[in-house]
Amino acid sequence: MPIRQGWLTGARRVPSPNCDDRPDGEVSLLLLHSISLPPGEFGGEYIERLFTNRLDPHAHPFFGEIAHLRVSAHLLIRRDGECVQFVPFHRRAWHAGRSRWRDGDRERAALNDFAIGIELEGDEVSPYRLAQYRALSGVTADLLAAYPGLEETRITGHARVAPLRKSDPGPAFDWAFFRQQLAREAVLDRPLS
């Protein structure tokens, strides 16, 4: 799915107000997350409601704790592989929170300034689905092609940049399998000579 004006063609658009301009226009990190609302439950509209400030705090006991948050991600990949985009990739989504990234010889904070955030519908213990890995690898290949500041070594999980605070996408996420799928995408995208 090509990217046009920051939007992934073929993704369902659900624009979030929780975004703003990137201060330097830099896109150089891909940050993977997991989310399920309520925790441990999949499907439904609650993730979209959270990212669009429409989550009813009374719909579930947990929602009272988070309904006030103003958060978003660029993209959500549902369990069936459906892609839902909330923020164009060239804009800053509010997903990383307090976090740090070792970027060469310097440590950087304010990761939202330069990171793309992708949420996988899931949790740290439930295996992710093949459809999600396929969608993620395809989207990642498109992002690598569209944003020269991104490269495979600049893909990480939320747990790596906020280890005392976050654990997603968790041990259920198979990094080796994701990288195999990404390599497969690279082969499929290689022009025939």
N, C-alpha and C positions, 0 to 999 in steps of 0.2 A: 504494500500500500504506500504509494508515494506521499510525500509531505508537500503541501502547498500552503504558502503563507502561514506556516506554523501549525497547520492542522493536518492530521493524518487522514488521507482520503479513505473512506470505508469505515471509519470509526463513527460511532454515534456521538453527536455533540450535545453536551449538557454544560453550557458555560457557567463558570463559577465567578462570583464577584471577588473571591479571595485570591487576588493576584495583583501584580503591578509590573512596572517596567524594570528590567534588569538594569542595574546602575551602569554597567560597562558593556552590556550586550553580549557578554561572554557565555558560551555554552560549552562546557568542557568536562562535565561529570555526569554519569548516569547512576542514579541512586534508586535501588530496589527496596520496596517496602511490602508488607502484607497488612491486610485489613479484613476484619469480619465484624459485622454489626447485626445484632448483638454479638458479643464475643463468642466465637466458636460456631456461629450460625452463618450459613451462606445463602445467597439469593436475596430477593427483596429490594426495596428502594432506599434502605436506610443509609447506605454509603453515599448515594447521590444526594440525599437530603442533607447529610452532614456537610458535604462539600459545597452546597448551595444555600447554607444557612436556613434550612427548612426542617431540621430535625426536631420532632416533638419531644420535649424532655419527659413527657408523661407516658410515651408509648412503650417504654421499657425502663426498669429501675436504673440500668447503667446509663441511659441517655441523659438523665439529669446531671451527670458528672461532666458530660462532653458537649451538650447542646450549645453552650455559650462559645465554644471554640470557633475561631475563624481560620479554617485550614482548607487545603486543597492539594491536589496532585495534578500533574499534567494528564496522566492517563491511568485508567483502571482496566485491568484485564480480568474479566469475570471467569468463573470456573469452566464455562463452556468455550472460552477463547474470545468472547465478544470484547471488543475494545470500546471504551467510553472515554471520550476526551473532554476535560474540564477547562483546560488552560492551553492556549497555543504555546508551542515549545519555545518560541523566542521571548515569551514573557516569563516573569518570575511567579511560580506557584509557591504556596506556603506549606511545605511538607517536611523539611529537615529538622526544624526546631534547633535547640542548642546542640551543636555538633562541631566536630573538627575533622579535617582531612589533611593528611600529609601529602603535599603536592611537591614532589621533588625534594628540594632541600628546605622548603618552608612549610609551616603549618598554617592552614587557613580555617577561618570560621565563616559564619554567614554563608553557608553552602547554598542556600536558595538563590543567591546572587548568580551562581554559575551552573547549578545542577538541574537536570531534568529528573522529576520524580515519577516513578511508575509504581503503582499499587497493584499487587496481585491479590485477588480475592482469596483469602486463606488465612491460616494462622501458623504458628511456629511448629505445630505438631502434626497437622493433617497433610498427607502428601498432596503436592500440587498436581494438576492434571496435565496430560500430554497436550491437550488443546491450549493450555496456558503457556507451556514451554514453546510450542510452535508459534503462537502469536507473539510472545515476547522476543523470540529470536528474529522473527520477521521485522518487527518494529525496531529492534535494536540495529539490525542491518540497515534499515532505512535511515535511522538517526545517525549512524556512523557515516553514511554517504552524504547526508545533508549538512552535518556540522563538523567541519574539519578539526575543531578542538577536541572532539571526542575520539577516543580510540579504545580498543578492547581492554587495555590496562587501566582505564579510567571508568570502570564499571564496578560498583561495590554495593554492599547492603547497608541498611540503616544501622544494624548492630555494629558494623565496623567503624562508623563515624560518631556514634553515640553509645559506646559499649556499656556504660553504667546505667543508662536510661532506657535503651531499646534493645530488643532481641530479634527483630524481624529482618529479613524474611524467615529466619530461623533454621534449625537443623533439618526441617522437612524440605527445604529448598535444595535441590541437587545442582550445585554449581557446575560439576563436571558434565552432567547431561546438558545443562543449558549451553555450556561452551561448545559441546559437540553439535548441538542444534544450530548454534551461531556459525560454526565452521561449515556446516551443511548449507546454510543460507549463502555464505560467501561463494561456495562452489556453484550453487544454482545461479547466482547473479553474475558469475564470471562470463564475459563475452566469449563466444565461440570464435576460434581463429582458424 
